[in-house]
Amino acid sequence: MTGAVGFGVFSEGDGPPRVGFRAGDGVLDLAGAGLGSHFAVPSLNPFLALGPAAWEDVLGRIDDLVQKGTPFVPLGRTSQRLPFEIADYIDFYSSLEHATNLGRLFRPDNEPLLPNWRHLPVAYHGRAGTVVVSGTPLVRPCGQIRDPYEPPHHGPTRRLDIELEIGFVVGVPSRLGEPVPAGAFRDHVFGVVLVNDWSARDIQAWEYQPLGPFLGKSFATSISAWVTPLALLENRFVAGPEQDPEPLPYLRTSGEWALDVELEVEVAGTVVSRTNARGLYWSMPQQLAHATTNGASIRTGDLLASGTISGAEPKSQGSLIELTWNGTRQLRLGDGSSRSFLEDGDEVVLRGRAGDVELGEVRGTILPARC
Ligand code: CA
C-alpha cells in the first residue's frame, strides 16, 4: 500500500462517523466491509484495546479486501474526526538539537543542556482534552506576558509557534504499579501520528519556571486524522544516535528503534523546514519505559509525543523559535512576505513520509485572538 495510510474515524456526507482505513485517496469502511461491529463507532479505542494479534489480523483482512477490489469511499466525500479518544497526553523533549537550541535561547548564561537530559527522557504531562484533529482552526491564544523591562500584561500572544513532533498511540493498557519494560513496547503500542504542539512562546517564557509548560501549550495540540500502524513501518526502524553515557538498565533496548521518517513543515504555502525523525536521541520504547518506571499505568488512547524534532543542519529545525532564533531573523516565504512567528490567516501543514507510506498530514489555520 502506498500514499497516506492509516486508521481513522470518518463520515461520508451526513452518515454516521465510523472507523475507516485510508489508503491514498480512498477510505475503506471497515464495519461496512464486514470486519466487525467494533468499527461501527466514532473511535478507534475498542479496536486499539484488542492488541497486536487482532491488529495483525485486521491488516491481513484489509489486504485481502484490497486484492479483491473492494470499493473505497473517495476521500473527498469524507470528513474526519479525532481518530481516538485521547486518554492521557505526555510530551517528551527527545531531540538533542532542539533541547540544546531552546536551552541557549531561554537560559543564555548557562549550559544549554540541564544535567539530567542525557540520563532520562525529559517530559511533561500535557492537556489531553485540547488535542484536536488536523484541519481544526486555531484561535490565537491570550495570556499573561512579560516583555523585558515592562510589568506583566494580558493580551494575545505575539510569538505563536509550532512544534513538529511524532506521537505514539497506546492500545493495550498496563496495570497500576507495574512498569512497562522497554522490551514490551510492541505489546502495547499500536501506531504513530504526526503532532503539532502549538506553542505561545511569550506566555511560555514568563510562566514555565519552576513547574514547566502550562498555558503556553495547553490551548491546543493538533494530530493527524489517521493513525499509521507500526506494522506498516516495519522496514523503517533504523539505528538511532549513540547514547553517552550508557542509559540505566531500565532504559536499555535491543534492536533498532529510531524511526526513519522524512518530515517537513509548511507555513503559508512555503516549506520552511525539512528533517528526519531518526535523529531523535531517546527512542519510543525508552520513553514508554521511563513514563511507567514509577508504576504509573497506561491506558488505551494514551498519546506520547516525541518533542520537537530538530536536525543539526540549517532549515532542519522543527519550530519557528529555532528557525528565526527567537525572532531575531525572518523567514522569507514564497509569496514575498516574511515573518518570525505565525500571523493570523497562516496555514501550517506538517507532513511525514516513510518510504512509500505517508503519515496523515497535520493542518491548521490561525484565527484572530478573541481577547
Ligand atoms: Ca513539544
Boltz pocket constraint, residues with backbone or C-beta under 6 A from the ligand:
constraints:
  - pocket:
      binder: B
      contacts: [[A, 91], [A, 92], [A, 163], [A, 165], [A, 197], [A, 307], [A, 308]]
      max_distance: 6.0
